Amino acid sequence: TSTASPTGSPTASPSATASSSTSVYTLAQVATHNKQADCWTAINGKVYDVTSWATKHPGGDQNIYRLCGIDGTSAFSQQHGNQSEPNDTLGEYQIGVLG
């Protein structure tokens, strides 16, 4: 339920949490973003829009474009494993989670 703030406007419901604002996507939705100009991938249960990252990727854009529209967990893990820099960079492009 909403409560009124001192200004009289409603405040957020106690049930409105940060987790409720996390977007949830299916792999079918990710699959529709399978182009160089619109490239999403899923890695370890999280969804990333890597469209703008592809041309900046040190290993070349084709390594990113291969992941467009698919679950790229295996390819990412084989290439980067638990290296902190690639994982940190990837985190900057997260747009949601797989559900």
Secondary structure, 3 states (H helix, E strand, C coil): CCCECCCCCECCCCCCCHHHHCCEECHHHHHCCEECCEEEEEECCEEEECCCCHHHCCCCHHHHHCCCCCECHHHHHHHHCCCHHHHHHHHCCEEEEEC
